[in-house]
Amino acid sequence: MVPDGIQTAGVGGLGFQELLLIVLAAVVLFGGKKMADLGKGLGEGIRNFKTALKGDEQPTEEVKRDEVEAKR
């Protein structure tokens, strides 16, 4: 039970309606394609950050190619 006078809130004190309004405003301002590109970039950034934290960084194609050439 929530005591009287205390309101529950969503993310960062924002409710569902406020978050929906912010998302709609961003789509109107930037357009759907730009928002998709932004989401893709954000996802790649988070993925790279997690990989760097783990230390399991995969070698790039260029490094793999150099290793193959060195073995010849």
Residue, then its C-alpha position, 0 to 999 in steps of 0.5 A: m500500500v502507498p501512504d496517502g500523499i505519496q504518488t508513484a511514478g514511472v521512469g525518472g518520475l515521469g508517467f506513461q502519458e508524459l513518456l508517450l508525449i516525449v516519444l511522439a514529439a521526437v518522431v514529429l521533430f526528427g521523422g521516423k527514418k532518423m529515429a530508426d537510425l538513432g535507435k540503431g546507433l544507440g543499440e550498437g553503442i550499448r553493444n560495443f560498451k558491453t563488449a569492452l567491459k567484458g574484454d571479449e573484443q573480437p578482432t576486426e576483419e583487417v586483423k583477421r586478414d593479417e593473421v591469415e597472411a602471416k601464416r602463409 
